[in-house]
Amino acid sequence: MKGGLVERDLIEYIAKSIVDDPSSVKVNEVDGEKSTILELEVGPNDIGKVIGKHGRIAKAIRTLLQAAATKNEKHIVLEILD
């Protein structure tokens, strides 16, 4: 079950739009048995911008990701690495 380029590009685009240092944004795709994990890595000064107050930004990003994944009948999980 491949995560696909669409979801990966979506996360990368959103993250680069939010952070101060877009060049530090990296999205790594890890395929599991039942799902695909997208690992989002940003610079140390930008982690708070991606997570947001009370995790609101992270939740919104995950909601968009799930909408894109559901359209393609996939199960994708977003992990934000610190």
C-alpha positions in Angstrom: 0.0 0.0 0.0 1.8 3.1 -1.2 1.2 6.5 0.4 1.7 8.2 -2.9 3.1 11.4 -4.2 -0.1 13.4 -3.8 -0.3 13.1 0.0 3.5 13.6 0.5 3.5 16.7 -1.7 0.5 18.1 0.1 2.2 17.8 3.5 5.4 19.3 2.2 3.6 22.2 0.6 1.6 23.0 3.8 4.7 22.7 6.0 6.8 24.9 3.8 4.0 27.5 3.7 3.9 27.7 7.5 7.6 27.6 8.6 10.2 30.3 8.6 12.9 28.0 7.0 11.2 26.0 4.1 14.6 24.4 3.2 14.6 22.5 6.5 11.3 20.7 5.7 11.6 17.0 5.0 8.9 14.4 4.5 9.8 10.8 4.7 7.5 8.0 3.7 7.5 4.7 5.7 5.3 1.9 4.3 3.8 -0.5 6.9 1.6 -3.5 6.6 -1.8 -1.7 7.0 -0.9 1.9 6.6 1.7 4.4 5.4 3.4 6.8 7.8 4.5 10.2 6.6 7.2 11.6 8.9 7.4 15.4 8.9 10.7 16.9 10.0 11.2 20.7 10.3 13.8 22.9 11.8 14.0 23.2 15.6 12.7 26.7 15.6 9.7 25.8 13.4 8.3 22.8 15.3 5.9 25.0 17.3 4.5 26.6 14.1 3.7 23.2 12.6 2.1 21.9 15.8 0.3 25.2 16.8 -1.4 26.1 20.1 -3.0 23.0 21.7 -2.1 21.0 18.5 -4.6 22.8 16.3 -2.4 23.3 13.3 -1.2 19.6 13.4 -4.8 18.5 13.7 -5.9 20.6 10.7 -3.0 19.2 8.7 -4.0 15.6 9.6 -7.6 16.3 8.7 -6.5 17.5 5.2 -4.3 14.5 4.9 -7.1 12.1 5.8 -9.4 13.8 3.3 -6.8 13.3 0.5 -6.1 9.7 1.6 -9.7 8.8 1.8 -10.3 10.0 -1.8 -7.6 7.5 -2.9 -8.7 4.8 -0.4 -5.6 4.8 1.6 -4.7 4.9 5.3 -2.0 7.4 6.0 -0.7 8.6 9.4 1.3 11.8 9.9 4.0 11.9 12.5 5.7 15.2 13.3 9.3 14.5 14.4 11.1 16.8 16.9 
